[in-house]
Each structure stands twice: as C-alpha cells, then as structure tokens.
C-alpha cells in the first residue's frame, strides 16, 4: 500500500506544478510582420513538382529495399563472425 501514497504525492506535485505553469505561461499572438516573413520563407511546392515526386515512387521503393538488404547483410555477417570467432575468444579467456 505505500505505493498508493507515493502515487498520491506525485499527483499532488504534478497538480501544483500544472497550476504554477498555467499562471506563468500565457498565449502569445505573433506580430503580423513575423507571420508575413514566415509565409515568405515557407515555400509550398507547385503541383507539377508533387506529381513528379509521386512518379518516382519506384525509385524510392528500390532505395528502401537496397538499404534494408544491406542492413540485413551486415547484421548476418556480423552474427556469423561472432558465431565463428566470438566463442573461441570466450573459451581462451576462461583458461
């Protein structure tokens, strides 16, 4: 049962922290200059760019497949080396 009293203490602490933060953190409205500058820096791609990216999905699938295959190959080779040489090293350390 001590767990419940500890949980209650944590809940009281979190409630008091939330109350303090609610009084400290106030919403801020950005200035129009900031919003306009941000809109100028954010560039949405044109429809043609989106269509061309979607047409290249074959390339994306191939790249993901190659990366996954290479990762599996590296892991398999590492496990093979450990199986071959790792046990020998452990056996010589016991002597």
ABEGO torsion letter per residue (X at the ends): XAAAAAAAAAAAAAAAAAAAAAAABBBBBBBAAAAAAAAAABBBBBAAAAAAAAAAAAAAAAAAAAAAAAAAAAAAAAAAAAAAAAAAAAAAAAX
